[in-house]
Amino acid sequence: MAAQFTKLTEEVAETVMEGCDALLRVSAGMQSILTLLDLEEESADALGLHCLLAPLKARLDQAINLIQKSF
């Protein structure tokens, strides 16, 4: 029973870490988009998109950090 529990715990941890890795790639992609939008700072559309994406990326990063601290 203990061995099964240990195996299950390891599988859950591995799955969570794989999910975090995927979310970190999404975060990196969002950062690239934000950087491109920064280069277009004269455009009202770019500024609007930046204002929408920046808080979403920050929240995503906070969620990833919380999960990583748990494991």
C-alpha positions in Angstrom: 0.0 0.0 0.0 2.8 2.4 0.9 4.6 1.7 -2.4 1.4 2.4 -4.3 1.0 5.7 -2.5 4.6 6.7 -3.1 4.2 5.8 -6.8 1.0 7.8 -7.1 2.6 10.8 -5.3 5.5 10.7 -7.7 3.2 10.5 -10.7 1.2 13.5 -9.5 4.3 15.5 -8.9 5.6 14.7 -12.3 2.3 15.7 -14.0 2.2 18.9 -12.1 5.8 19.8 -13.0 5.1 19.0 -16.6 2.1 21.3 -16.5 4.2 24.1 -14.9 6.8 23.7 -17.7 4.1 24.1 -20.3 2.7 27.2 -18.5 6.2 28.6 -18.2 6.5 28.3 -22.0 3.2 30.1 -22.4 4.5 32.8 -20.0 7.6 33.2 -22.1 5.5 33.5 -25.3 3.4 36.2 -23.6 6.6 38.1 -22.6 7.7 38.0 -26.2 4.4 39.5 -27.3 4.6 42.2 -24.6 8.1 43.0 -25.7 6.9 43.4 -29.3 4.0 45.6 -28.2 6.5 47.8 -26.2 8.3 48.4 -29.5 5.0 49.6 -31.0 4.3 52.0 -28.2 3.0 54.8 -30.4 0.1 52.6 -31.5 -3.1 52.9 -29.4 -3.9 49.2 -30.3 -0.5 48.0 -29.1 -0.9 50.0 -25.8 -4.4 48.5 -25.3 -3.2 45.0 -25.9 -0.3 45.5 -23.6 -2.7 46.7 -20.9 -4.8 43.6 -21.3 -1.9 41.1 -21.5 0.4 42.4 -18.8 -1.9 41.7 -15.8 -2.8 38.3 -17.3 0.8 37.3 -17.6 1.5 38.6 -14.0 -1.4 36.4 -12.7 -0.2 33.4 -14.7 3.3 33.8 -13.2 1.9 34.1 -9.7 -0.1 30.9 -10.2 2.9 29.0 -11.5 5.0 30.2 -8.6 2.4 29.0 -6.1 2.3 25.6 -7.7 6.1 25.3 -7.8 6.4 26.2 -4.1 4.0 23.4 -3.3 6.3 20.9 -5.0 
